[in-house]
Amino acid sequence: MTRLRLGPLLRHVDDTTATIWVETESAATVSVVAGERSGSARTFSAHGHHYALVGVEGFRPGTSTSYTVHVDGEQVWPETEPEHAAFGPSVIATLEPGRPLRMAFGSCRVSISHDEQGIAEHGVDALRAYALRLAGVTPEDEKSQPDSRRPDLVLFLGDQVYADETSPRMKDFIEQRRDPQEAPWYELKDFEEYAHLYRLAWSDPANRWLLSTLPSAMIFDDHDIRDDWNTSVDWRRKMEATSWWHDRVVGGLGAYWVYQHLGNLAPADLAEDPLWQHISSYDGDAELDITTELDNLADAADQHPDSYRWSYAREFDTQARLVVVDSRAARVLQPDRRSILDEAEMEWLDDRMRGDVDHLIVGTSLPFLMAPALHHVEAFGEALAEGAWGRQLGKLGERLRRVADLEHWAAFEEGFVRLATMTTEVAAGERGRAPGTVTFLSGDVHHSYVAEAWPDPASGKQLSSAVVQAVCSPIRNPLPSVMRTFVHMAALGAARPTGRLLGGKVPRSPLRWRLTKGPWYDNNLAVLELRGSGMRLWWSRGDVTGRPPDLPTLQLVASADVGG
């Protein structure tokens, strides 16, 4: 049996360095060898599981180097079984300054089988179809992307795992541990169940190979913890009154730190993380166990969101800045001062909403610019909950907010307007040189689209940047058919200033926008490529027509050119 339990995942890669994440079966020293370069690290443990994040330095920019993984001197990756061998070596491809950035993105992927039944229930896994195409296992469809060049990274915008809607295999694991007739039933209970859920999500051979060779960045959304996570104060009080919520949120956030967040950080940012400092400076004889420290971090992050920041940013020379925003855990939910980001998080974001790059890209799991009618409904719901039409209707509004999932940026209008104001200032050249585009990448809503925005004429602003919202959702978890007509109708028309529409009950939006592409509902993965002052985006899906269900081809769904 291999000593490698999960991974490797290729995480942060720049022009000269790379980090590789693994989970091993036991305490060990993990080494990564890439040509003449190598790095090693001892594992640390949490809740009986063993992890390592290995850094490798000294690469030349713009090079591609195959690598192997060794556990206590034994090579464990690439694996030699036929199901893995078809995908070829895993490689570390470093960034090349000046080369146009190409980035894949998407959200919402359930871990269901890839047989006929799985496809009938949830469609084709677009990520897996993409992996098969990049590996050369399935034939090339020239329309699926402009050329065969791999993206420089993939950005997962939430719901990589579903803690509340579990698969048959996850249910089997739960049944082996506890009685699912008792709370929290077939939902996840603790860190141990999260560890198994991540293993199910990342161990399919095709996806495992893809994650080993395509650098990844990630952020959570609600299903990583639970549907409607932090929608309202009523929702939170209801959860905290249960006997199981504390273990769920502590286990979920702790697992997120280990499995997703740790690899998001550049070496300089890692060095500033207190828990990572503890791990990296440890020189004891036995393996370091961080269970207590990890649980304490997760508990504090849940109860006091300003105690830990999940958001992060990356610079791609002067070509682009990527700012990935936590729009779930950093919320303020008190009705008298509701905000999608607390003040510390908003100030952090404000500092990074600056120009002097060719493109400013903001990743947020929840779409910033929604279909116009949906935005107005959510803004109305917030005004109602805030008591704009009286206390009794305010109580109704708070219940409506939770029942109808009114919890996107539009349902936190003050925060929406603050970010929209930052956006118009950047695009008008008031925060440094105006970028070619200010682009929001999002997921969550189980349909995909492109929206383009312009300033409210009353503001008197002239924008030099294209302001764009691009959504790719889902990777694999289609929207029920009954919802599609409603979404299609909501996408019609343009978003008007909400302050005017609601009689001044909410702040007036400095932006107007309309959907220029979509919506569409395929399971898909999107890719953007920067092109001078503009960009091209395309969405691709897996198709099994006339093919075995586990060998989908990759087909183009839609494309868009913006800016430039």
Backbone hydrogen bonds, N-H to C=O, Kabsch-Sander energy under -0.5 kcal/mol:
donor,donor_aa,acceptor,acceptor_aa,energy
5,R,3,R,-0.7
5,R,23,E,-1.8
6,L,23,E,-2.1
9,L,21,W,-2.5
10,L,8,P,-0.5
10,L,211,L,-2.8
11,R,9,L,-0.7
11,R,19,T,-2.7
14,D,17,T,-2.1
18,A,56,V,-2.1
19,T,12,H,-1.6
20,I,54,V,-2.5
21,W,9,L,-2.8
22,V,52,A,-2.2
23,E,6,L,-2.5
24,T,50,H,-2.0
25,E,3,R,-2.2
30,V,41,A,-3.1
31,S,70,H,-2.8
32,V,39,G,-2.9
33,V,68,T,-2.2
34,A,32,V,-0.5
34,A,37,R,-3.4
37,R,34,A,-2.4
39,G,32,V,-1.9
41,A,30,V,-2.3
43,T,28,A,-2.5
44,F,51,Y,-2.4
45,S,288,L,-3.1
46,A,49,H,-2.0
49,H,46,A,-1.9
50,H,24,T,-0.8
51,Y,44,F,-2.9
52,A,22,V,-2.0
54,V,20,I,-3.0
54,V,52,A,-0.5
56,V,18,A,-2.7
59,F,16,T,-2.3
62,G,95,L,-1.2
63,T,60,R,-1.0
65,T,92,I,-2.1
67,Y,90,S,-2.1
68,T,33,V,-2.2
69,V,77,W,-2.1
70,H,31,S,-2.9
71,V,74,E,-2.8
72,D,29,T,-3.1
72,D,70,H,-0.5
74,E,71,V,-2.0
75,Q,73,G,-0.5
76,V,69,V,-2.9
77,W,69,V,-1.5
84,H,81,E,-1.6
85,A,81,E,-2.4
86,A,82,P,-1.2
87,F,84,H,-1.7
88,G,85,A,-1.3
92,I,65,T,-2.8
93,A,91,V,-0.6
94,T,63,T,-2.4
94,T,92,I,-0.7
95,L,14,D,-1.4
99,R,96,E,-2.5
103,M,528,L,-2.6
104,A,153,L,-2.3
105,F,526,A,-2.6
106,G,155,L,-1.6
107,S,472,C,-0.6
108,C,158,G,-2.3
109,R,159,D,-2.5
110,V,476,R,-2.4
112,I,110,V,-1.1
119,I,115,D,-2.4
120,A,116,E,-2.3
121,E,117,Q,-1.9
122,H,118,G,-2.6
123,G,119,I,-2.3
126,A,124,V,-0.7
126,A,475,I,-1.9
129,A,125,D,-2.2
130,Y,126,A,-2.1
131,A,127,L,-2.2
132,L,128,R,-2.6
133,R,129,A,-1.8
134,L,130,Y,-2.6
135,A,131,A,-2.3
136,G,133,R,-1.2
137,V,132,L,-2.0
138,T,132,L,-1.2
142,E,140,E,-0.6
144,S,141,D,-2.6
152,D,102,R,-3.4
153,L,102,R,-0.9
154,V,215,P,-2.4
155,L,104,A,-2.8
156,F,154,V,-0.6
156,F,217,A,-2.8
157,L,106,G,-3.0
157,L,155,L,-0.6
158,G,219,I,-0.5
163,A,161,V,-0.6
163,A,223,H,-2.8
171,K,167,S,-2.6
172,D,168,P,-2.2
173,F,169,R,-1.6
174,I,170,M,-2.2
175,E,171,K,-2.5
176,Q,172,D,-1.3
177,R,173,F,-0.7
177,R,174,I,-1.2
178,R,174,I,-2.5
182,E,179,D,-1.7
185,W,182,E,-2.6
187,E,184,P,-2.3
188,L,163,A,-2.6
194,Y,190,D,-1.8
195,A,191,F,-2.7
196,H,192,E,-1.5
197,L,193,E,-2.1
198,Y,194,Y,-2.7
199,R,195,A,-1.6
200,L,196,H,-2.2
201,A,197,L,-2.0
202,W,198,Y,-1.9
203,S,199,R,-0.9
208,R,204,D,-3.2
209,W,205,P,-2.2
210,L,206,A,-2.3
211,L,207,N,-2.6
212,S,208,R,-1.2
213,T,209,W,-0.8
213,T,210,L,-1.2
214,L,210,L,-1.9
216,S,10,L,-1.0
217,A,154,V,-2.4
219,I,156,F,-1.4
224,D,221,D,-0.8
225,I,222,D,-2.0
226,R,222,D,-2.8
229,W,226,R,-1.8
231,T,228,D,-2.0
233,V,333,L,-0.6
236,R,232,S,-2.1
237,R,233,V,-2.4
238,K,234,D,-2.2
239,M,235,W,-2.1
240,E,236,R,-2.7
241,A,237,R,-1.1
242,T,239,M,-1.8
248,R,244,W,-1.8
249,V,245,W,-2.8
250,V,246,H,-2.3
251,G,247,D,-2.3
252,G,248,R,-3.0
253,L,249,V,-2.5
254,G,250,V,-2.2
255,A,251,G,-2.4
256,Y,252,G,-2.2
257,W,253,L,-2.2
258,V,254,G,-1.8
259,Y,255,A,-3.3
260,Q,256,Y,-2.2
261,H,256,Y,-2.9
262,L,257,W,-2.1
264,N,261,H,-1.7
265,L,261,H,-0.7
265,L,262,L,-0.8
270,L,266,A,-2.9
271,A,267,P,-2.0
272,E,268,A,-0.5
272,E,269,D,-0.9
273,D,269,D,-0.5
273,D,270,L,-1.6
277,Q,273,D,-2.6
278,H,274,P,-1.8
279,I,275,L,-2.0
280,S,276,W,-3.3
281,S,277,Q,-1.7
282,Y,278,H,-0.5
282,Y,279,I,-0.9
288,L,43,T,-0.6
290,I,45,S,-2.9
290,I,288,L,-0.6
294,L,290,I,-3.3
295,D,291,T,-2.5
296,N,292,T,-2.4
297,L,293,E,-2.3
298,A,294,L,-2.5
299,D,295,D,-2.7
300,A,296,N,-2.5
301,A,297,L,-2.5
302,D,298,A,-1.8
303,Q,299,D,-2.5
304,H,300,A,-3.4
307,S,304,H,-2.8
308,Y,305,P,-1.2
310,W,308,Y,-0.5
312,Y,324,V,-1.9
314,R,322,L,-2.7
316,F,320,A,-3.3
317,D,315,E,-0.6
319,Q,316,F,-1.5
320,A,316,F,-1.3
321,R,359,H,-1.9
322,L,314,R,-2.8
323,V,321,R,-0.6
323,V,361,I,-2.8
324,V,312,Y,-2.9
324,V,322,L,-0.5
325,V,323,V,-0.6
325,V,363,G,-3.3
327,S,325,V,-0.9
331,R,328,R,-0.7
332,V,339,S,-3.1
333,L,331,R,-0.5
337,R,334,Q,-2.0
338,R,335,P,-0.5
339,S,332,V,-2.9
342,D,330,A,-1.6
346,M,342,D,-2.6
347,E,343,E,-2.5
348,W,344,A,-2.0
349,L,345,E,-2.4
350,D,346,M,-2.6
351,D,347,E,-2.0
352,R,348,W,-0.8
352,R,349,L,-1.0
353,M,349,L,-1.2
354,R,352,R,-1.9
355,G,431,R,-3.5
356,D,433,R,-2.5
357,V,433,R,-0.5
358,D,318,T,-2.3
359,H,319,Q,-0.9
360,L,437,T,-2.3
361,I,321,R,-3.0
361,I,359,H,-0.6
362,V,439,T,-3.1
363,G,323,V,-2.7
363,G,361,I,-0.6
364,T,362,V,-0.6
364,T,441,L,-2.5
365,S,325,V,-0.6
370,M,368,F,-0.7
373,A,490,A,-2.1
374,L,371,A,-0.5
375,H,371,A,-2.3
376,H,372,P,-2.2
377,V,373,A,-2.3
378,E,374,L,-2.3
379,A,375,H,-2.4
380,F,376,H,-2.5
381,G,377,V,-2.5
382,E,378,E,-2.0
383,A,379,A,-2.2
384,L,380,F,-2.6
385,A,381,G,-2.3
386,E,382,E,-2.2
387,G,384,L,-1.5
388,A,383,A,-2.3
390,G,387,G,-1.8
394,G,390,G,-1.5
395,K,391,R,-1.8
396,L,392,Q,-1.5
397,G,393,L,-2.6
398,E,394,G,-2.0
399,R,395,K,-1.8
400,L,396,L,-2.7
401,R,397,G,-2.3
402,R,398,E,-1.3
403,V,399,R,-2.7
404,A,400,L,-2.7
405,D,402,R,-0.8
406,L,401,R,-2.3
407,E,405,D,-1.5
409,W,367,P,-0.6
411,A,408,H,-1.6
412,F,409,W,-1.8
415,G,412,F,-0.5
416,F,412,F,-2.3
417,V,413,E,-3.0
418,R,414,E,-2.2
419,L,415,G,-2.4
420,A,416,F,-2.7
421,T,417,V,-2.4
422,M,418,R,-2.1
423,T,419,L,-2.5
424,T,420,A,-2.4
425,E,421,T,-2.1
426,V,422,M,-2.5
427,A,423,T,-2.7
428,A,424,T,-1.6
429,G,426,V,-1.6
430,E,425,E,-2.9
431,R,425,E,-0.6
431,R,432,G,-0.7
436,G,358,D,-3.5
437,T,358,D,-0.8
438,V,466,A,-2.9
439,T,360,L,-2.7
439,T,437,T,-0.5
440,F,468,V,-3.0
441,L,362,V,-2.7
441,L,439,T,-0.5
442,S,470,A,-1.9
443,G,365,S,-2.1
445,V,443,G,-1.9
448,S,520,W,-2.9
449,Y,471,V,-0.9
450,V,517,K,-2.4
451,A,469,Q,-2.7
452,E,514,R,-2.1
453,A,467,V,-2.6
454,W,512,R,-2.7
456,D,510,P,-2.3
459,S,456,D,-2.7
460,G,456,D,-0.5
460,G,457,P,-1.1
464,S,427,A,-3.3
465,S,427,A,-1.0
466,A,436,G,-2.3
467,V,453,A,-0.6
468,V,438,V,-2.5
468,V,466,A,-0.6
469,Q,451,A,-2.8
470,A,440,F,-3.2
471,V,449,Y,-2.6
472,C,442,S,-2.2
475,I,107,S,-2.0
475,I,108,C,-1.4
476,R,108,C,-2.7
479,L,446,H,-0.6
483,M,480,P,-1.8
484,R,480,P,-0.7
484,R,481,S,-1.0
485,T,481,S,-0.7
487,V,483,M,-2.2
488,H,484,R,-2.6
489,M,485,T,-2.3
490,A,486,F,-2.2
491,A,487,V,-1.3
492,L,489,M,-1.3
495,A,513,W,-3.2
496,R,494,A,-0.5
500,R,497,P,-0.7
501,L,497,P,-2.1
502,L,498,T,-2.3
503,G,500,R,-1.4
504,G,499,G,-3.7
505,K,502,L,-1.7
512,R,454,W,-2.9
513,W,495,A,-0.6
514,R,452,E,-1.7
515,L,491,A,-0.6
515,L,493,G,-0.6
516,T,450,V,-2.3
517,K,450,V,-1.7
520,W,448,S,-1.8
524,N,474,P,-2.9
524,N,522,D,-0.6
525,L,540,S,-2.2
526,A,105,F,-2.4
527,V,538,W,-2.5
528,L,103,M,-2.8
529,E,536,R,-2.5
530,L,101,L,-2.3
531,R,534,G,-3.1
534,G,531,R,-2.3
535,M,562,V,-2.5
536,R,529,E,-2.4
537,L,560,A,-3.0
538,W,527,V,-2.3
539,W,558,A,-2.7
540,S,525,L,-2.4
541,R,555,Q,-2.8
543,D,553,T,-2.3
547,R,544,V,-2.5
551,L,548,P,-2.1
553,T,543,D,-2.5
555,Q,541,R,-3.0
555,Q,553,T,-0.5
557,V,539,W,-3.5
558,A,539,W,-1.2
560,A,537,L,-2.6
562,V,535,M,-2.5
564,G,533,S,-0.9
